[in-house]
Amino acid sequence: MPERVAPEVRILANAEAAVPFLLDEIRRAIAPRPAARGPALVGFATGGTYTAMLKALGAELDGRRIDGQSFVATHLDEYLGYPPERRGGMVHELGTNCPALLAMLRAGTFFPVPHVDADSALRAHDELLQRAGGVKLQFLGIGRNGHLAFNEPGTPFDSGFHRTRLAETTREDARARFAPEEPPREAVTSGLATILAADRLVLCAFGAAKAEAVAAMLRGEVSVACPASVLRQHRNVLVLLDRAAAQGLPGQQVAQGAC
Ligand code: PGA
């Protein structure tokens, strides 16, 4: 049984306050490394939680305050049948919020999660991440149901990249993004073991709708019923919350992490 360790938790005044923390995480992860190790691999997350950070990163890259040559990029998951140019897809969203990532895609330094489920494609993607030295810094969101990436409740902790069916709450939360079309039913996702293999994990959750999942992640049983609870098996995790998302945590934990 892996040792359980408490993630560092910080409670911020609001979601916008997370942006400087997140940019600093990127700066630290991509700080100069020995040439032999190559540029650091940063794993981005999609969803409303990260829109502000991605836009701010775009401005940093455009202004050359962060060097786009100093890292390679990937992300967590993709809807099945959504190639990079298709609206609603994750790569499309990342490129809309941070066009520099699309330039990296064209240059071959952004590794998109396959939008097909062929074993060979999933294996090739995983191998690409390994050859890049593995994910140094992985950003994460959390679903209302405790999902991490598209690892819905019940997903085994030892999962790698796989095809998955989306939970109904996940589809509901994605409805506006696809309207007037129906949200997709399936996706390709990095597995929980894939996520745990990253050197550092930074999870953000904002808003009252996430409070229950956040409490289950940090205070509930470590169990497949709450996939995000797997983070308590990793030694290097930062959780950034706003007050609304933290409202299910005991006062002491909130006070300790407050900033
Ligand atoms: P959100 O999605 O950032 O849009 O809330 C996060 C998630 O479902 O993992």
Boltz pocket constraint, residues with backbone or C-beta under 6 A from the ligand:
constraints:
  - pocket:
      binder: B
      contacts: [[A, 46], [A, 47], [A, 48], [A, 49], [A, 50], [A, 141], [A, 142], [A, 143], [A, 144], [A, 147], [A, 148], [A, 149]]
      max_distance: 6.0
